[in-house]
Amino acid sequence: MEHLTVHHLVPRQHSKRKKQEPGETINICSACHRQIHVLFDNKLLAKELNSLEKLSNEPQIQKFLAWVRKQDPGKRISVHR
């Protein structure tokens, strides 16, 4: 993928409220980033899916990754619930 976005493993909304540092981030494609936020709310992301390993092992993300890998990297991918 050419264009990567920064994903905060613990959503900034949670770290700002507690006046904590934003925490670890990962670089992912925009389609994957949008799909993560469509599928999961920030509370679940902060508590249960707060690492690359946990996100990668989530069945809904695995299914999306298998599909998105087959897509044209130059095309904007639509995400759906």
ZISUL-V568235 format. One line per field, one symbol per residue. phi: phi as a letter, one per 30 degrees, with the letter a starting at -180 (. if undefined). psi: psi as a letter, one per 20 degrees, with the letter a starting at -180 (. if undefined). burial: b if it has 24 or more other ideal C-beta (glycine too) atoms within 12 Angstrom, else e. A space follows every 50 residues. Layout:
BEGIN
phi = ???
psi = ???
burial = ???
END
This chain:
BEGIN
phi = .dcccccddceeeddddchcdejdbbcbdddddddedddbdddddddccc bdddddddeddeddddddddddddcdcdcbd
psi = pgoqrppphoqhhhhghjlrqhaqrqprqhghghgghghprhggghhhlk qgggghiphhggggghghhiqpiipppqqq.
burial = eeeeeebbbbbeeeeeeeeeeeeeebebbbbbbebbbebbebeebbeebb eeeebeebeebeebbeebeeeeeeeebeeee
END
